[in-house]
Amino acid sequence: MYLLEHDAKQFLARHGIPVPQGRLFERDATLHRAAIPEGPWMVKGQLAAGGRGKAGLIRKAATMQELADHTNGILGATVKGRTVEAVRIERQVTGAEEAYVGLLLDAGAGGIRVILSAQGGMDVENLPPGAIRSEVAAPDAGALAACVARLAAAIEGPKGKALAAAGQRLARVFLECEAMLIEVNPLFVHPDGSWIAGDAKVVTDDNALPRQEALRALVRERADAYREVARKEEHGCDYVVVDPGGEIGLLTTGAGLSMMLIDELRAAGLKPYNFLDVRTGGLRGEITRLVQVLQWLTEGRNVKVLLVNIFAGITDLAEFSKLLVAALAAVPALKVPVVARLVGNGLPAAREVLSAAGIALHTDLDEALNAVRAHLKK
């Protein structure tokens, strides 16, 4: 889960990381002077994406008029296909220099990569290799602490002191919260070595949510901001809109198979609407999850056909087909043709069930895509 900056800062602050005083304002909120921290301010569009500064979503304001103008200019903006629904207004940090600290799970190296730099800011990716210090440490508190201390010792002055302290604290948070990435850029460093997180990027492991009650509470409290994670928590499946203008709704199982299908569709010049791992093994004779997925698909304004792609190992396709037909009947708002491509256990009986419902069953993907194309042409 990629935390929005406001939530990432609130999260880090609860673990002892200093952050600028700030408040979150959503699109329907009114700016009240009493609710805003002391200025001057930073107005920061809340979007789960990098490059916000270059996209104009981070602006400085010195007066209430500038604050209102920037807030109105950022809210509702669309960047990388996403709409900004909220801004964080926080107090500017002055009299400080910028540095960088990051920790990320490095699966290839089998550890946690620690990255420190005496320089930070929007162009940190363009720094020469010599300006960045990086090592991989074992996912162990002692090993991480030693790694941070070793890297920071090579950086002189207040920045070295600040990076050592910040890196040690962030390493503890990284392990305790089972994070995949924690990045502070810029890390503002004052002449006395004190520091504050000017920006924060935190990515957590969704699979660790059952053990991370604070993050689960955040998802429940801010379900509108984390719709995909909230849906997974509530309904037990993964569903993500990959193209709001997509024409093909997908009812699929298996994360890898579903991603491969999306690639196949795009390579064929077709436009899938969503990613889905419905997890057929968890249906257990109940249509609730299927009904919910079909209702989500009705939100796709351009969805013109439903493609069902199920490769069944343990799942009985006959049972699944009965559930599918019942779910389609329960969601009359989804008035699109259905193309089914099923492979695996119980195929002959599934063919009979779907045929009785007027749905042709394909076992070959190319044949199914040809049927999708035919429906799209109509």
N, C-alpha and C positions, 0 to 999 in steps of 0.2 A: 504494500500500500504506500503510495507516494503522498506524504502529508503536505497539505497546503502550508505555506510559510507560517501563517499565523498559528496554526495548530502545532507545527514543528517547534516554534519558539515557546509556545505554552508548555509543550511536552518537555523540552529541554530545561526550561526554567524550573519545572517541578523537580528536576534532578540536579539543581544547583548551578546551572549554566546561566551566567548573566546575559540578559537580552534588553534591548531598549523598551521603555514603557510604551505600550500600544493598545489599540482597540480595533475590533473587527466591525466593519459596517457593510451590511448587505444592501442589495439594490433598493429595497423598500424602506430602508432606514433613513432617518433625518439626522443631520449633523447638529448636535447640540454642543456649544462651547464647553459646557461643564463636563461633558463626557469625553472630551478630547484631551490628551496629555499636553503638557506645556510645549510650545513651539520653540524654534521652527520645526517643520515636520517633513517626513517622508510619506508619500502616498504610494502604496504598493498593491498593484492588482494581484489577486489571489488566483493563481493558475498552476496546475501540476505540470509545469514544463520549465525547461531552462530558457535562457536568453530573454528574460522578461525586460531587462533594462534596455537591450537593443530594440525590443519591440515597442518601447514607449510606455511600458506598464509600471515603471518606477520613476517618480517625479518628486522634485523638491518643492516645498511651499513655505513661504515666509509670512503670508497674511491669510486671514480667514477667506478672503475672496479667491486667492490662489488655491487654497485648500478645496473650496467648493468646486472651482473650475476643473481642477485636476481630477477630483473624485468623479464628477459627472462625465469627464472625458474618458476615463478608464472603465467605469462600470458599463457593461453592455458591449464592450469592444470584443471582437472576435480575433483570436490569434491561434494559429495552427489548428483551426477547425473547432476551437473551444471558446465559449463565451465567458467573459469575466463576470461573475455573480457577486463578488465581494471585494473590498479593499481593506488593507490593514493600514491604519494611520498611526504612525509612531514618531516619537521624538528623534530628531536628527542627532547623530553622534558627531561632535566637533572636537578639534584638537587631537586627532588620532591618525595614525598611519594604518595601512591595510596589509594584512597577511592572509595566509590560507592554511587550513587544516582539514583533512579528509580521511575517513576510514571506509573501506569497502570490502565486501566479501569477494575474495579472489579464488573462485572455484578451481581454476586452472592450476594455480600455485598451491592450493590446499591450505589457505590461511587467510589472514586479514591484512590487506595492504594498507599501510599508513603512508600518507602523503603530507609533507609540510613544505611551505614556501614562505620566504620573507616578503614576497609580493603577492597581492591578491587583486580582486576586482573583476570587471567584466571580461578582460582579455587574458585571464590567467591561462587559458588553453594555449595561448600563443607564446608563453614564456619559453626561453631556451632551456634545453635539458639541464644545464648546470644550475639553473635557478630553482629547480624542484628536487627535493630529497624524498626518496621513497624506498621502503623495504616491506617485505612480507613477514608477518609474525604469526606464530601459532595462536589459535583462538583460546588463549589463556591469559588471565589477568596479569600474571608476572611477566610473561613474554611480551605482551603488548606494552606494558609500562616501560620495560627495558628498551624496547624499540623506539618509543616516543622520546625517551630521554636521550638516546644515542643520536637520533636525527636532530633534535632541538639543540644539542650541544654544539653542533657545527654552525649554528646561526648566532651571531654575536648580538649583544646589547639587549634592550627591552623586548625586542621581538622574539629572541630566543627564549627568554624567560617566560613570555606570554604563551608561546607555542608549546612549551613543555607543560605548563599548567593546564592549558585548554585541552591539549592532546590526552593528558592523563584522565581528565574528567570525562571527556567524550568517549574514551576507550571503555570506561566502566559502564557508561550508558549503553554503548554498542553491545556489550556482552549481556547485560542484564535484560535488555529489551529485545534481544535476538534480532538486531537490525541487519539490513543488507547494505545500507549506505548511510553515513552521516557526513555531511559536508558543511563547513562554515566558511563562507566566502562573501564578503570580506570578514575576517576577524579584525576588529578595530583594536589597535594597541596604543595605549597612552605612554608618554615618556617615562612614567614610573614603572612600566611593565604590567599595569592592570589592563584588562581586556574585556571586550563585550562582543557578542555575536551579532554582527550587522545583518547577516542573512543566514538562513538555515535550510538545508535540504535533508530530509529524513525519509528513507524508504525502509519499510518493515516487511517481514515475511508473513504473508497471509496465513500460512500454515501454522504459525506460532500463535495466532490469535487466541486459541483456547487457553493458552498459558499466560496471556498478557491482558489482564482484566482492564487495565487503564486504557489500552488501545481499543478493546471491545466496547468500553463505555463511550469512547470518542465516536466510534462508528454509529452507535445507537443514537447519540446526541446529535450528530451531524450527518444523518443518513442522506440528506439531499446533496451534500458535498462529496460523499463517498458511496455513490449509488451502487456501483458494481460490487464493492466489498460488502455493503449492507445486504444486497440481494443474496450473495453467497452465504452470509451468516444466517439469513432468515429462511432461504429456500433450498440450500444445499447444492447449488449448482453455479457454474461460472457463466455469466452472460455479459457481453460487452458490445456496445454499438461501435462498429469499426468505420462505418460510413453513413452518416445521417441521410444521405441521398441515395443509399443503396436500393437496388430493385429486387434482390433475392433474400428473403428471410430464410435463415438456416435453423433446422432442428437437428442437431448432431450430438454425438457422444464421443468422448475421448479427446483430450486437449490437443495431442499431437495430430490426430486424424482431422480434427476440426481446423487446425491451423493449415494443414496441408491442403484441405479442401478450399480454403480461402485463397491460398496461393494459386491453386489450379483454376479457380474461377477468374481471378484477376489476370492470369496469364492468357486466358481465353477471351479476354475483353469484356467479361461480365462483372457486375457490381454487387458483391455481397453486402448485406446490411449489418450483419452481426456475427459475432463469435459466440459459440455456445458449447459447453460440455455439460449436457443434461444429466449425465451419470445414470444411465438406465438401470444399473444395479440397485440404485436407491429408490426406484419408483415403488416397488413392493406392492404391485397390484392397485395402486392409487393414482388418480389422474390429476391431483392438485398441482404437482410441479409442472406437468405438461400444460395444464390450463393457464398457469401463471406465465409460462414462456410465451404461449400463443397470444396472451393479452399484451405482453410487452411488444410483441411483433406488430400489433395493431398501431403502435405509436409511429411506425415507419411510414411516413407520408407517401413514399414512392415505392413501397414494397408491392410487387405485382405477382409474385409467385413464391410458394413455400417449397423449399427443397429439404427433404428428410433424408439424412445419410447416416445409417446405422450399420456398424460392423459388429456383429454379435458373437461373443465367445460364450459367456455364461448366460447372458440374457436370452430368453425365449422370444423369438420374433413374433410368434403367434400372439403371445400375451401382450407384447408391446404394441402390436397392430390394433388389438382390441382397445387398449388404453388410448392410442392415438385417435382412433375413430370417435371414441367417446369424448375426448378432449376437444376435438374439432367441432363436435355438435354443441359443446358447452360454450364455445366462443364464436357465435354467429357473426360478430363484427369483423372477423378475419375472412373477408370475402375474396379469396384468391385461390387459383388452382394449386393443387398439391402434386408434386413429383416425388416419388419415394424410391430411393435406392437402398435396398437392404441386402446384406450378405451374412450368412451364418446359420445358427441353430434355429430350427423351426420354420424354415423358409416356405415350404409348400403350404402349410396351414396359414401362414401370414399372407400369402398370395390370395388365398380364398377370402380371408377377412377383408383385405383391401379392395379386392375386386367387387365384393358385395357393396362396398361403399363408393364405388365408381373411381377408385384410385389405382392406376396402373403401377405395377411393381417392376423395377429395373434392378438387375444385379451388376450391370456394367456402367461405370461412371460416365463414359462418353455418351452412351445412350441416354442416360439421365440428363446430361447437359444439353443434348440435342432437344429433349423434351422441354427443358427450361427455355431454350431459345425460341422454340415454337410458341410457347405461351407468351413470351415477351413480345414477339412480333404481333400477336393479336391485340 
